[in-house]
Structures are given as C-alpha cells and as structure tokens.
Amino acid sequence: MFKIETELENWLQKYDQDMGERQNEYEQIFSDYKEESSQLKELEDRFQEVEVRYDNIMEERRIAQEQQEQAEREHQTAVRAAITIQAYWKSFKCRKALKSKGKKKGAKGGKKKGKK
C-alpha cells in the first residue's frame, strides 16, 4: 500500500509540475499574444492613415494624368486643325498664283512686240 501511495504521490507531483510548466508556458504565450495584438492594432491604425493618404495621392495622380491626357488631345486637335488650315491656305495661294500667271502669260502672248 505504501508503494502505491508513493507512486500516486509521484504521479501527482509530476502532474503538478507538468501543469505548472504548461501554465507558465501558456502565460508566456498569452502575454506575447497580448503584446503582438497591441502592436498589430497600432500597425493597423497607422496603415489606415497611410492608406488614406495613399488613396488621396493616387487620386490626385489619376486626375493629373487625365488632365495631361486631355491637354495632349487638345494639343493634337489644334495641331491637326493648324495643318489643315495651312494646307488650305497654301493651296489657295498656289491656285491664286497659277491664275495670275495664266492671266499674265495670256496677256504677254498677245502683246508681243519685237523686231522683225
């Protein structure tokens, strides 16, 4: 009987020791968890602030890009319009010059005076 009591007591001591170690490990892990949870919360808060600023910056960049593209399209439209106007003007001047040359040539051809 004494042997069983001693064995039972040893088992209880071992159980208490194992449970004590596990409790200490649990408390250490739980305190680490609490610390990391608070760090996570701080990082999430900072991330939210940074994300808002990032979204604002990206929106500003998108608007600036759209404005730049619109200005480029307007510039290209103006260039095409200028090219068209210049082409019409050059053709007008060319036709005018050809008409005046034709009239001058006809007038000179009929009025030739020279020595025979």
Backbone as a printed PyTorch tensor [residue, N CA C, xyz], in Angstrom:
tensor([[[   0.8120,   -1.1720,    0.0000],
         [   0.0000,    0.0000,    0.0000],
         [   0.8750,    1.2620,    0.0000]],

        [[   1.9070,    1.2310,    0.7790],
         [   2.8120,    2.3670,    0.8450],
         [   3.4150,    2.6470,   -0.5310]],

        [[   3.7290,    1.5990,   -1.2480],
         [   4.3060,    1.7380,   -2.5840],
         [   3.3120,    2.4390,   -3.5190]],

        [[   2.0540,    2.0770,   -3.4370],
         [   1.0220,    2.6830,   -4.2900],
         [   0.8570,    4.1560,   -3.9150]],

        [[   0.8700,    4.4430,   -2.6240],
         [   0.7370,    5.8410,   -2.1950],
         [   1.9220,    6.6600,   -2.6840]],

        [[   3.1020,    6.1130,   -2.6020],
         [   4.2980,    6.8000,   -3.0600],
         [   4.2390,    7.0100,   -4.5690]],

        [[   3.8200,    5.9650,   -5.2690],
         [   3.7030,    6.0790,   -6.7280],
         [   2.6470,    7.1180,   -7.1050]],

        [[   1.5340,    7.0840,   -6.3970],
         [   0.4630,    8.0590,   -6.6400],
         [   0.9500,    9.4730,   -6.3270]],

        [[   1.6790,    9.6070,   -5.2670],
         [   2.2200,   10.9200,   -4.9060],
         [   3.2080,   11.4050,   -5.9600]],

        [[   4.0450,   10.5160,   -6.4520],
         [   4.9890,   10.8630,   -7.5220],
         [   4.2430,   11.3180,   -8.7720]],

        [[   3.1810,   10.5660,   -9.1130],
         [   2.3680,   10.9320,  -10.2880],
         [   1.7170,   12.3000,  -10.0910]],

        [[   1.2360,   12.5740,   -8.8980],
         [   0.6160,   13.8790,   -8.6110],
         [   1.6510,   14.9980,   -8.7020]],

        [[   2.8510,   14.7410,   -8.1740],
         [   3.9060,   15.7490,   -8.2520],
         [   4.2970,   15.9950,   -9.7060]],

        [[   4.4250,   14.9170,  -10.4670],
         [   4.7730,   15.0570,  -11.8730],
         [   3.6720,   15.8130,  -12.6090]],

        [[   2.4120,   15.4540,  -12.2860],
         [   1.2790,   16.1510,  -12.9180],
         [   1.3040,   17.6370,  -12.5720]],

        [[   1.4910,   17.9440,  -11.2770],
         [   1.5500,   19.3360,  -10.8410],
         [   2.6980,   20.0800,  -11.5060]],

        [[   3.8330,   19.4100,  -11.5980],
         [   4.9980,   20.0300,  -12.2360],
         [   4.7030,   20.2860,  -13.7260]],

        [[   4.1770,   19.2800,  -14.4270],
         [   3.8470,   19.4480,  -15.8530],
         [   2.8020,   20.5540,  -16.0400]],

        [[   1.7970,   20.5550,  -15.2060],
         [   0.7580,   21.5750,  -15.3170],
         [   1.3200,   22.9630,  -14.9890]],

        [[   2.2210,   23.0390,  -14.0330],
         [   2.8630,   24.3150,  -13.7000],
         [   3.6710,   24.8330,  -14.8850]],

        [[   4.4440,   23.9100,  -15.4950],
         [   5.2350,   24.2960,  -16.6650],
         [   4.3230,   24.7380,  -17.8120]],

        [[   3.2520,   23.9780,  -18.0280],
         [   2.3190,   24.3260,  -19.1040],
         [   1.6100,   25.6440,  -18.8130]],

        [[   1.2890,   25.8640,  -17.5460],
         [   0.6450,   27.1340,  -17.1720],
         [   1.5980,   28.3010,  -17.4130]],

        [[   2.8620,   28.1330,  -17.0330],
         [   3.8660,   29.1730,  -17.2740],
         [   4.0350,   29.4160,  -18.7760]],

        [[   4.1030,   28.3310,  -19.5390],
         [   4.2240,   28.4530,  -20.9970],
         [   3.0010,   29.1610,  -21.5750]],

        [[   1.8160,   28.7800,  -21.0760],
         [   0.5790,   29.4080,  -21.5390],
         [   0.5900,   30.9050,  -21.2210]],

        [[   0.9950,   31.2530,  -20.0070],
         [   1.0350,   32.6600,  -19.6080],
         [   2.0350,   33.4420,  -20.4500]],

        [[   3.1870,   32.8420,  -20.7410],
         [   4.1910,   33.4940,  -21.5920],
         [   3.6370,   33.7110,  -22.9980]],

        [[   3.0290,   32.6650,  -23.5500],
         [   2.4540,   32.7710,  -24.8970],
         [   1.3190,   33.7950,  -24.9070]],

        [[   0.5080,   33.7910,  -23.8610],
         [  -0.6120,   34.7350,  -23.7940],
         [  -0.1090,   36.1720,  -23.6770]],

        [[   0.9430,   36.3870,  -22.8940],
         [   1.4830,   37.7520,  -22.7860],
         [   2.1090,   38.1790,  -24.1060]],

        [[   2.7960,   37.2590,  -24.7890],
         [   3.3320,   37.5590,  -26.1200],
         [   2.2000,   37.8850,  -27.0860]],

        [[   1.1200,   37.1190,  -26.9860],
         [  -0.0480,   37.3530,  -27.8440],
         [  -0.6290,   38.7390,  -27.5930]],

        [[  -0.7690,   39.0970,  -26.3270],
         [  -1.3090,   40.4210,  -25.9830],
         [  -0.4170,   41.5270,  -26.5460]],

        [[   0.8810,   41.3670,  -26.3820],
         [   1.8390,   42.3550,  -26.8760],
         [   1.7580,   42.4720,  -28.3970]],

        [[   1.7480,   41.3310,  -29.0650],
         [   1.6730,   41.3420,  -30.5240],
         [   0.3230,   41.8620,  -31.0090]],

        [[  -0.7260,   41.5820,  -30.2650],
         [  -2.0490,   42.1120,  -30.6280],
         [  -2.0660,   43.6260,  -30.5430]],

        [[  -1.4450,   44.1720,  -29.5010],
         [  -1.3980,   45.6310,  -29.3800],
         [  -0.5400,   46.2280,  -30.4920]],

        [[   0.5720,   45.5690,  -30.8370],
         [   1.3990,   46.0350,  -31.9510],
         [   0.6250,   45.9710,  -33.2630]],

        [[  -0.1100,   44.8940,  -33.4480],
         [  -0.9290,   44.7440,  -34.6500],
         [  -1.9560,   45.8740,  -34.7360]],

        [[  -2.5820,   46.1750,  -33.6380],
         [  -3.5820,   47.2500,  -33.6070],
         [  -2.9390,   48.5840,  -33.9900]],

        [[  -1.7600,   48.8600,  -33.4300],
         [  -1.0530,   50.0960,  -33.7680],
         [  -0.6970,   50.1320,  -35.2510]],

        [[  -0.2040,   49.0080,  -35.7600],
         [   0.1710,   48.9500,  -37.1700],
         [  -1.0490,   49.0860,  -38.0810]],

        [[  -2.1550,   48.4820,  -37.6950],
         [  -3.3750,   48.6190,  -38.4900],
         [  -3.8480,   50.0620,  -38.5130]],

        [[  -3.7560,   50.7390,  -37.3710],
         [  -4.1440,   52.1570,  -37.3150],
         [  -3.2530,   52.9970,  -38.2120]],

        [[  -1.9450,   52.7720,  -38.1220],
         [  -1.0210,   53.5130,  -38.9850],
         [  -1.2500,   53.1760,  -40.4530]],

        [[  -1.5340,   51.9070,  -40.7240],
         [  -1.8030,   51.5040,  -42.1010],
         [  -3.0410,   52.2110,  -42.6430]],

        [[  -4.0650,   52.3280,  -41.8150],
         [  -5.2860,   53.0300,  -42.2380],
         [  -4.9630,   54.4700,  -42.6100]],

        [[  -4.1530,   55.1370,  -41.7890],
         [  -3.7710,   56.5180,  -42.0780],
         [  -2.9730,   56.6010,  -43.3810]],

        [[  -2.0090,   55.6920,  -43.5200],
         [  -1.1710,   55.6880,  -44.7240],
         [  -2.0150,   55.3460,  -45.9510]],

        [[  -2.9370,   54.4210,  -45.7910],
         [  -3.7920,   54.0260,  -46.9120],
         [  -4.6570,   55.1900,  -47.3790]],

        [[  -5.1680,   55.9630,  -46.4400],
         [  -5.9740,   57.1320,  -46.8070],
         [  -5.1110,   58.1300,  -47.5730]],

        [[  -3.9000,   58.3950,  -47.0690],
         [  -3.0030,   59.3080,  -47.7730],
         [  -2.6290,   58.7580,  -49.1520]],

        [[  -2.3620,   57.4620,  -49.2110],
         [  -2.0170,   56.8200,  -50.4830],
         [  -3.1640,   56.9550,  -51.4830]],

        [[  -4.3780,   56.6830,  -51.0210],
         [  -5.5430,   56.8050,  -51.9070],
         [  -5.6990,   58.2330,  -52.4080]],

        [[  -5.4780,   59.2160,  -51.5270],
         [  -5.5660,   60.6200,  -51.9420],
         [  -4.5090,   60.9490,  -52.9920]],

        [[  -3.2930,   60.4900,  -52.7490],
         [  -2.2020,   60.7470,  -53.6980],
         [  -2.4990,   60.0850,  -55.0380]],

        [[  -2.9690,   58.8450,  -55.0010],
         [  -3.2670,   58.1430,  -56.2400],
         [  -4.4140,   58.8230,  -56.9910]],

        [[  -5.3940,   59.3390,  -56.2720],
         [  -6.4980,   60.0620,  -56.9090],
         [  -5.9900,   61.3500,  -57.5520]],

        [[  -5.1070,   62.0570,  -56.8390],
         [  -4.5220,   63.2790,  -57.4000],
         [  -3.7160,   62.9540,  -58.6580]],

        [[  -2.9540,   61.8770,  -58.6090],
         [  -2.1570,   61.4810,  -59.7800],
         [  -3.0600,   61.0950,  -60.9460]],

        [[  -4.1530,   60.3830,  -60.6450],
         [  -5.0800,   59.9820,  -61.6970],
         [  -5.7100,   61.2060,  -62.3470]],

        [[  -6.1130,   62.1690,  -61.5240],
         [  -6.7080,   63.3980,  -62.0590],
         [  -5.6760,   64.1590,  -62.8860]],

        [[  -4.4500,   64.2640,  -62.3800],
         [  -3.3940,   64.9570,  -63.1280],
         [  -3.1220,   64.2470,  -64.4510]],

        [[  -3.1060,   62.9220,  -64.4300],
         [  -2.8820,   62.1500,  -65.6540],
         [  -4.0150,   62.4010,  -66.6510]],

        [[  -5.2520,   62.4020,  -66.1670],
         [  -6.3810,   62.6600,  -67.0480],
         [  -6.3010,   64.0690,  -67.6390]],

        [[  -5.9180,   65.0320,  -66.8050],
         [  -5.7870,   66.4050,  -67.3030],
         [  -4.6770,   66.4940,  -68.3460]],

        [[  -3.5830,   65.8110,  -68.0980],
         [  -2.4710,   65.8160,  -69.0460],
         [  -2.8920,   65.1660,  -70.3630]],

        [[  -3.6020,   64.0590,  -70.2780],
         [  -4.0740,   63.3950,  -71.4860],
         [  -5.0580,   64.2790,  -72.2430]],

        [[  -5.9400,   64.9610,  -71.5160],
         [  -6.8980,   65.8740,  -72.1520],
         [  -6.1560,   67.0170,  -72.8380]],

        [[  -5.1580,   67.5770,  -72.1640],
         [  -4.3730,   68.6640,  -72.7570],
         [  -3.6490,   68.1640,  -74.0130]],

        [[  -3.1260,   66.9430,  -73.9570],
         [  -2.4350,   66.3690,  -75.1200],
         [  -3.4160,   66.1790,  -76.2710]],

        [[  -4.6250,   65.6790,  -75.9620],
         [  -5.6320,   65.5150,  -77.0210],
         [  -6.0030,   66.8620,  -77.6330]],

        [[  -6.1750,   67.8780,  -76.7810],
         [  -6.4990,   69.2160,  -77.2820],
         [  -5.3620,   69.7580,  -78.1440]],

        [[  -4.1270,   69.5270,  -77.7040],
         [  -2.9680,   69.9670,  -78.4690],
         [  -2.9360,   69.2810,  -79.8320]],

        [[  -3.1690,   67.9710,  -79.8540],
         [  -3.1710,   67.2310,  -81.1120],
         [  -4.2890,   67.7270,  -82.0320]],

        [[  -5.4470,   68.0370,  -81.4620],
         [  -6.5530,   68.5800,  -82.2550],
         [  -6.1590,   69.9270,  -82.8470]],

        [[  -5.5190,   70.7650,  -82.0260],
         [  -5.0870,   72.0750,  -82.5060],
         [  -4.0340,   71.9290,  -83.6060]],

        [[  -3.1270,   70.9900,  -83.4600],
         [  -2.0860,   70.7620,  -84.4720],
         [  -2.7280,   70.2990,  -85.7800]],

        [[  -3.6560,   69.3470,  -85.6830],
         [  -4.3340,   68.8840,  -86.9080],
         [  -5.1120,   70.0190,  -87.5650]],

        [[  -5.7640,   70.8530,  -86.7590],
         [  -6.5070,   71.9930,  -87.3090],
         [  -5.5470,   72.9680,  -87.9940]],

        [[  -4.4040,   73.2300,  -87.3490],
         [  -3.4230,   74.1480,  -87.9330],
         [  -2.8850,   73.5890,  -89.2430]],

        [[  -2.6110,   72.2810,  -89.2780],
         [  -2.1070,   71.6550,  -90.5070],
         [  -3.1450,   71.7760,  -91.6170]],

        [[  -4.3940,   71.5290,  -91.2720],
         [  -5.4660,   71.6320,  -92.2710],
         [  -5.5970,   73.0590,  -92.7820]],

        [[  -5.5880,   74.0230,  -91.8710],
         [  -5.6990,   75.4360,  -92.2730],
         [  -4.5160,   75.8280,  -93.1480]],

        [[  -3.3240,   75.4130,  -92.7500],
         [  -2.1320,   75.7350,  -93.5480],
         [  -2.1960,   75.0940,  -94.9260]],

        [[  -2.6890,   73.8700,  -94.9920],
         [  -2.7960,   73.1960,  -96.2880],
         [  -3.7940,   73.9360,  -97.1870]],

        [[  -4.9370,   74.3340,  -96.6340],
         [  -5.9080,   75.0810,  -97.4240],
         [  -5.3300,   76.4240,  -97.8600]],

        [[  -4.6180,   77.0770,  -96.9590],
         [  -4.0360,   78.3730,  -97.2880],
         [  -2.9980,   78.2430,  -98.3990]],

        [[  -2.1330,   77.2290,  -98.2890],
         [  -1.1220,   77.0100,  -99.3290],
         [  -1.7660,   76.7020, -100.6750]],

        [[  -2.8060,   75.8670, -100.6670],
         [  -3.4690,   75.5420, -101.9320],
         [  -4.1680,   76.7840, -102.4970]],

        [[  -4.7440,   77.6000, -101.6170],
         [  -5.3810,   78.8450, -102.0750],
         [  -4.3390,   79.7580, -102.7220]],

        [[  -3.2100,   79.9240, -102.0610],
         [  -2.1430,   80.7820, -102.5870],
         [  -1.6180,   80.2270, -103.9110]],

        [[  -1.4700,   78.8980, -103.9760],
         [  -0.9680,   78.2670, -105.1940],
         [  -1.9550,   78.4800, -106.3420]],

        [[  -3.2390,   78.2660, -106.0980],
         [  -4.2450,   78.4700, -107.1410],
         [  -4.2800,   79.9280, -107.5760]],

        [[  -4.1780,   80.8260, -106.6150],
         [  -4.1880,   82.2540, -106.9190],
         [  -2.9830,   82.6070, -107.7840]],

        [[  -1.8150,   82.0550, -107.4230],
         [  -0.5930,   82.3200, -108.1830],
         [  -0.7280,   81.7400, -109.5910]],

        [[  -1.2900,   80.5470, -109.7320],
         [  -1.4570,   79.9340, -111.0440],
         [  -2.4370,   80.7370, -111.9010]],

        [[  -3.4910,   81.2370, -111.3020],
         [  -4.4540,   82.0470, -112.0430],
         [  -3.7930,   83.3310, -112.5310]],

        [[  -3.0540,   83.9770, -111.6500],
         [  -2.4240,   85.2310, -112.0450],
         [  -1.3310,   84.9780, -113.0890]],

        [[  -0.6270,   83.8630, -113.0120],
         [   0.3770,   83.5250, -114.0120],
         [  -0.3030,   83.2700, -115.3570]],

        [[  -1.4410,   82.5790, -115.2970],
         [  -2.1670,   82.2890, -116.5230],
         [  -2.6520,   83.5590, -117.1850]],

        [[  -3.1190,   84.5150, -116.4600],
         [  -3.5920,   85.7820, -116.9930],
         [  -2.4150,   86.5840, -117.5370]],

        [[  -1.3130,   86.6130, -116.8270],
         [  -0.1380,   87.3660, -117.2730],
         [   0.4260,   86.7480, -118.5480]],

        [[   0.4750,   85.4220, -118.5910],
         [   1.0230,   84.7390, -119.7420],
         [   0.1550,   85.0140, -120.9760]],

        [[  -1.1420,   84.9420, -120.7920],
         [  -2.0520,   85.2210, -121.8950],
         [  -1.9260,   86.6500, -122.3500]],

        [[  -1.7460,   87.5690, -121.4660],
         [  -1.6340,   88.9760, -121.8160],
         [  -0.3200,   89.2200, -122.5310]],

        [[   0.7530,   88.6180, -122.1140],
         [   2.0540,   88.7960, -122.7490],
         [   2.0580,   88.1590, -124.1360]],

        [[   1.4420,   87.0240, -124.2570],
         [   1.4470,   86.3190, -125.5260],
         [   0.7610,   87.1180, -126.6260]],

        [[  -0.2680,   87.8390, -126.3440],
         [  -0.9990,   88.6100, -127.3310],
         [  -0.3270,   89.9330, -127.6340]],

        [[   0.4690,   90.4620, -126.7970],
         [   1.0260,   91.7860, -126.9570],
         [   2.5120,   91.7190, -127.3020]],

        [[   2.9670,   90.7100, -127.9050],
         [   4.3940,   90.6080, -128.2070],
         [   4.7850,   91.6340, -129.2460]],

        [[   5.7950,   92.3630, -128.9220],
         [   6.3420,   93.3450, -129.8560],
         [   7.8100,   93.0270, -129.9880]],

        [[   8.2420,   93.0490, -131.1150],
         [   9.6250,   92.7810, -131.3190],
         [  10.0860,   93.1880, -132.7140]],

        [[  11.3520,   93.1270, -132.9870],
         [  11.8980,   93.4890, -134.2760],
         [  11.7610,   92.3290, -135.2250]],

        [[  11.4470,   92.6660, -136.4510],
         [  11.3270,   91.6490, -137.4620],
         [  12.4780,   91.6160, -138.3370]]])
